Amino acid sequence: MAGVHVRAWQEGYRGLMPAEYLEGLRAEDRARRYTFGRDAGPRTTVATRDGAIVGFATLSGSELVALNVDPNAWRSGVGAALIAAARREIARGGAEEAHLWILAGNTRAQRFYEWDGWALDGGERVETVWGITVPQLRLRRRL
């Protein structure tokens, strides 16, 4: 899963984050930070193909905190399946609305989420994510 995370960031954030930062990302560093099963924190769903993880979606309450798909699986339906599963899981928890944050300028991600019915709501923040400070925009969707 950490390999998917790194490859998705390196490809998806090219031109949006410093190249040196993206080139320095290592799957083993990411893997050490994951806490699956150790607490009641975020919930993650993975997508597999031929026994290999090709994507994942992570939820915390009614927030989609991560959706990453291996670039080799982009436009294959993996992201659509993960976002649909994430929406169902959030709704199962009783929420009527979900939200997420994207990196400002990430038009590819914004188009994907808008295709799925999400819309910018005017929320903005600057957040430090995995060691780098980035501007983010919020999207919301009724469930």
C-alpha beads as a LAMMPS data file, in Angstrom:
LAMMPS data file: protein, C-alpha beads

143 atoms
142 bonds

1 atom types
1 bond types

-500.0 500.0 xlo xhi
-500.0 500.0 ylo yhi
-500.0 500.0 zlo zhi

Masses

1 110.0

Atoms # bond

1 1 1 0.000 0.000 0.000
2 1 1 2.845 2.381 0.773
3 1 1 4.205 1.864 -2.750
4 1 1 0.849 2.897 -4.215
5 1 1 0.825 5.918 -1.918
6 1 1 4.275 7.071 -3.041
7 1 1 3.735 6.415 -6.778
8 1 1 0.361 8.200 -6.730
9 1 1 1.896 11.251 -5.057
10 1 1 4.951 11.305 -7.319
11 1 1 2.797 11.276 -10.439
12 1 1 -0.294 13.120 -9.227
13 1 1 1.478 15.991 -7.485
14 1 1 4.152 16.569 -10.127
15 1 1 4.304 20.324 -10.673
16 1 1 2.264 20.972 -7.519
17 1 1 4.914 20.004 -4.950
18 1 1 8.681 20.443 -5.110
19 1 1 10.291 17.809 -7.360
20 1 1 13.029 17.102 -4.796
21 1 1 10.404 16.319 -2.162
22 1 1 8.489 13.950 -4.446
23 1 1 11.645 12.199 -5.647
24 1 1 12.689 11.671 -2.031
25 1 1 9.510 9.833 -1.027
26 1 1 10.125 6.214 -0.047
27 1 1 7.528 3.502 0.484
28 1 1 9.343 2.149 3.536
29 1 1 9.124 5.565 5.220
30 1 1 5.384 5.761 4.571
31 1 1 4.787 2.199 5.746
32 1 1 6.335 2.945 9.148
33 1 1 3.755 5.698 9.732
34 1 1 0.684 3.539 9.086
35 1 1 -1.150 2.402 12.219
36 1 1 -3.663 -0.116 10.853
37 1 1 -5.376 -2.075 13.584
38 1 1 -3.547 -0.303 16.405
39 1 1 -6.258 2.203 17.253
40 1 1 -9.830 3.161 16.461
41 1 1 -8.641 5.838 14.064
42 1 1 -9.150 6.128 10.323
43 1 1 -10.586 3.211 8.343
44 1 1 -8.975 2.133 5.079
45 1 1 -10.412 0.143 2.179
46 1 1 -8.026 -1.312 -0.381
47 1 1 -8.567 -2.277 -4.007
48 1 1 -6.620 -5.220 -5.381
49 1 1 -5.953 -6.633 -8.805
50 1 1 -4.298 -10.017 -9.265
51 1 1 -3.403 -10.070 -5.574
52 1 1 -1.653 -6.697 -5.574
53 1 1 -2.934 -3.490 -3.972
54 1 1 -3.734 -0.923 -6.682
55 1 1 -5.502 1.695 -4.592
56 1 1 -6.949 2.662 -1.246
57 1 1 -9.389 5.049 0.391
58 1 1 -9.095 6.176 4.006
59 1 1 -11.962 7.647 6.030
60 1 1 -12.156 9.451 9.338
61 1 1 -15.742 10.106 10.357
62 1 1 -17.450 11.812 7.432
63 1 1 -14.155 12.890 5.848
64 1 1 -12.405 11.127 2.999
65 1 1 -8.829 11.742 4.137
66 1 1 -7.069 9.889 1.308
67 1 1 -7.839 8.274 -2.006
68 1 1 -4.789 7.049 -3.880
69 1 1 -4.630 4.819 -6.942
70 1 1 -1.481 3.472 -8.547
71 1 1 -0.876 5.550 -11.702
72 1 1 -0.802 2.320 -13.738
73 1 1 -4.448 1.808 -12.719
74 1 1 -5.686 5.353 -13.377
75 1 1 -8.766 5.468 -15.601
76 1 1 -9.457 1.780 -14.994
77 1 1 -12.412 2.168 -12.614
78 1 1 -10.414 1.601 -9.426
79 1 1 -10.873 5.178 -8.209
80 1 1 -14.593 5.128 -9.043
81 1 1 -15.053 1.888 -7.087
82 1 1 -13.120 3.242 -4.101
83 1 1 -15.010 6.542 -3.971
84 1 1 -18.352 4.704 -4.189
85 1 1 -17.307 2.378 -1.354
86 1 1 -16.158 5.365 0.711
87 1 1 -19.502 7.135 0.231
88 1 1 -21.406 4.011 1.265
89 1 1 -19.246 3.599 4.379
90 1 1 -19.709 7.233 5.424
91 1 1 -23.481 6.995 4.890
92 1 1 -23.577 3.743 6.886
93 1 1 -22.198 5.753 9.792
94 1 1 -25.243 8.022 9.640
95 1 1 -23.744 11.059 7.922
96 1 1 -25.804 12.882 5.314
97 1 1 -22.821 14.709 3.873
98 1 1 -19.132 13.972 3.309
99 1 1 -16.139 16.214 2.754
100 1 1 -12.543 15.985 1.604
101 1 1 -9.571 18.246 0.984
102 1 1 -7.499 18.416 -2.209
103 1 1 -4.232 20.104 -2.942
104 1 1 -4.949 23.539 -4.450
105 1 1 -4.266 23.396 -8.182
106 1 1 -4.859 19.643 -8.446
107 1 1 -7.296 19.945 -11.334
108 1 1 -7.102 16.231 -12.178
109 1 1 -8.371 15.294 -8.706
110 1 1 -10.919 18.105 -8.718
111 1 1 -12.381 16.879 -12.035
112 1 1 -12.584 13.325 -10.690
113 1 1 -14.433 14.374 -7.541
114 1 1 -16.736 16.726 -9.442
115 1 1 -17.557 13.835 -11.786
116 1 1 -18.676 11.947 -8.649
117 1 1 -20.890 14.809 -7.449
118 1 1 -18.530 16.624 -5.088
119 1 1 -18.291 20.441 -5.219
120 1 1 -15.944 23.072 -3.858
121 1 1 -17.597 24.783 -0.896
122 1 1 -15.189 27.705 -0.401
123 1 1 -13.240 26.084 2.425
124 1 1 -9.496 26.700 2.290
125 1 1 -6.638 25.843 4.611
126 1 1 -2.889 25.474 4.715
127 1 1 -1.893 22.114 6.155
128 1 1 1.323 20.219 6.795
129 1 1 0.870 16.780 5.234
130 1 1 3.620 14.141 5.423
131 1 1 6.206 16.827 6.139
132 1 1 5.296 19.451 3.554
133 1 1 3.056 22.496 3.914
134 1 1 0.432 22.822 1.175
135 1 1 -2.664 24.923 0.428
136 1 1 -5.842 22.866 0.258
137 1 1 -9.429 23.314 -0.932
138 1 1 -12.480 21.583 0.531
139 1 1 -15.132 19.709 -1.435
140 1 1 -18.460 18.414 -0.102
141 1 1 -21.047 15.938 -1.300
142 1 1 -24.533 15.028 -0.108
143 1 1 -24.894 11.298 0.424

Bonds

1 1 1 2
2 1 2 3
3 1 3 4
4 1 4 5
5 1 5 6
6 1 6 7
7 1 7 8
8 1 8 9
9 1 9 10
10 1 10 11
11 1 11 12
12 1 12 13
13 1 13 14
14 1 14 15
15 1 15 16
16 1 16 17
17 1 17 18
18 1 18 19
19 1 19 20
20 1 20 21
21 1 21 22
22 1 22 23
23 1 23 24
24 1 24 25
25 1 25 26
26 1 26 27
27 1 27 28
28 1 28 29
29 1 29 30
30 1 30 31
31 1 31 32
32 1 32 33
33 1 33 34
34 1 34 35
35 1 35 36
36 1 36 37
37 1 37 38
38 1 38 39
39 1 39 40
40 1 40 41
41 1 41 42
42 1 42 43
43 1 43 44
44 1 44 45
45 1 45 46
46 1 46 47
47 1 47 48
48 1 48 49
49 1 49 50
50 1 50 51
51 1 51 52
52 1 52 53
53 1 53 54
54 1 54 55
55 1 55 56
56 1 56 57
57 1 57 58
58 1 58 59
59 1 59 60
60 1 60 61
61 1 61 62
62 1 62 63
63 1 63 64
64 1 64 65
65 1 65 66
66 1 66 67
67 1 67 68
68 1 68 69
69 1 69 70
70 1 70 71
71 1 71 72
72 1 72 73
73 1 73 74
74 1 74 75
75 1 75 76
76 1 76 77
77 1 77 78
78 1 78 79
79 1 79 80
80 1 80 81
81 1 81 82
82 1 82 83
83 1 83 84
84 1 84 85
85 1 85 86
86 1 86 87
87 1 87 88
88 1 88 89
89 1 89 90
90 1 90 91
91 1 91 92
92 1 92 93
93 1 93 94
94 1 94 95
95 1 95 96
96 1 96 97
97 1 97 98
98 1 98 99
99 1 99 100
100 1 100 101
101 1 101 102
102 1 102 103
103 1 103 104
104 1 104 105
105 1 105 106
106 1 106 107
107 1 107 108
108 1 108 109
109 1 109 110
110 1 110 111
111 1 111 112
112 1 112 113
113 1 113 114
114 1 114 115
115 1 115 116
116 1 116 117
117 1 117 118
118 1 118 119
119 1 119 120
120 1 120 121
121 1 121 122
122 1 122 123
123 1 123 124
124 1 124 125
125 1 125 126
126 1 126 127
127 1 127 128
128 1 128 129
129 1 129 130
130 1 130 131
131 1 131 132
132 1 132 133
133 1 133 134
134 1 134 135
135 1 135 136
136 1 136 137
137 1 137 138
138 1 138 139
139 1 139 140
140 1 140 141
141 1 141 142
142 1 142 143
